[in-house]
Amino acid sequence: MVIISNFSSTPNQLVALPPINSIEALKGKIIGASRPGTSTDYVLDRLLPRVGLIPGKDVKLLPTGLLVSEERLALLLQKRVDATLANQESVSQFQHKGHPLTILADALSYGVNSSVDFST
């Protein structure tokens, strides 16, 4: 068995499309997550309460099964979810392509860091 690990920080951002331009505007909306138990799930579980949102009460978390940020951003652009968590690099790439993503929260600025991923 080979284990590959990454101990670097992954800057994640909670993003949405206009007209959602604030955390308060997310109330009653759907946030596209990846899968339960993943680093994205971990970040959302810790970030949302810090920005004043309670999963299951204020927002619904939808497990998409998509582990790649670009795939979750594509769901957002298709308006199948109202917001999602994506890595900073993917968000920048989509913005550079002209997609009007609004950054609602930067996880690192709220003290939430996903720093360990393992593959076998």
N, C-alpha and C positions, 0 to 999 in steps of 0.2 A: 504494500500500500504506500502511496506517495501522498503527502499532505503539503499543499501549497497554501501559505498564509500571507496576508497583507495586514500590516499594522499601521498603515498610514491613515490620516484623517480623510474622510470623504465629506466635503462640504455639500450639504443638501439644502434645497430651497423648496418651500411650499409655494406653488404657483397656480395661477388661474388665468382665465381670459376675461377681458372686459365684457360685461360691466362690473364684474366682481373685482373690486380694487382695494378691499380692506378685509381684515379678519372678521369684522362684524357682519360683512356681506356674505360670509360663508355659512352663517346659521341657517339650518334647514337644507343644506346642500350635501352633495355626495363627493367624498374624496376618494380617488382611486389609489389603493395601496397595492402592494405586490402580493405576498402571501403571509399568513400568520407565521411568526417565528423568524422572519427575515430581518435584516438590518433596517430595511425601510419601515417595517412594522414597529421595530424598536424605536426608531426616531419619531414616528408619528405618535406612538403611545406616550412619549415623554414631551414632545413639542406642543401638542395640542392643548394640554392643560396649562402649560406655561403662557400660551397666548389667549387663554380664557375660553377654550372650547372643550366640551366634554363629549368624547366619542359615544355614540348611541343616544345621546340626548340632544346636543346642539348640531352635530354633524353625523352623517352615516359614513362608515369606512367600508368601501367595497373592495374585497380581495379580488384583484384582476388575474392573479397568477403570472403577471408580467414582471420579471426581475430586472429588465433593462429600462433605464430612464426614458430612452427615446421612444420605446413602445408605449409607455404610460403617457408621455407627452402627445403621442399620436392619438390616443384615446381622448385626451383633453381637446385636441383640435377637432376631433369628430363630434365633440360635445356629448360624449357618452358618460363623462364624469365632469364635475364642476371645478375640481382642483386635483392636484396630485403633488407628490414629492418627487423631485428629480435632482440629480447631481448638478452642481454649478456649471460644469463644462457643457452638459447637454442643454441646459437652459440658455446659456450664452450662444450656442450654435443655432438653436431655434430662433432666438431673437435676431441674430445676424441674418438669418434667412427671411426676416420680415414678419415673423409671427409675433403678435402683440401680447406676449406673456407678461403678466403682472406678478412680481415677486411679493408675496404676502408676508413671508417670514424666512429668515435665514437661520437654520437650525443652530449653527455654531454661535451666532450672536445671542441665542437663548441658552447657551451652555449645553446643547445636545449634540453629541458627537457619536457617529458610528465609525468605529475605528478598526474593527476586526471582521474579516471575511475569511472563510475557509473553503477550500475545494479539495476533493479527493479524486 
